[in-house]
């Protein structure tokens, strides 16, 4: 499933648009950046409440397909601009982390 297909099916808002045709392989949730850095699989949809510049660094390092900020988490404008510059897709939802991760998982495994 591509990021664009996921956006069309779930309550997600685009904060920073990277390559929306990128395939998502699995979902990953973690709010501890050091753990995410070592365990987030490439091409994952990473669901987190960590909305800061370090999140972008970890997303880039792990080659996450996208970052989904849950529970109404927002990025400040400087971080949004950096995400756009780096081509990192950042999505947002008001859904809790677990609920959004479960919804993504269900969409990915329904194919």
Secondary structure, 3 states (H helix, E strand, C coil): CEHHHHHHHCCCEEEECCCCCCECCEEEECCCHHHHHHHCCCCEEEEECCCCHHHHHHHHHHCCCEEEECCCCCCCHHHHHHHHHHCCCEEECCCCHHHHHHHHHHHHHCC
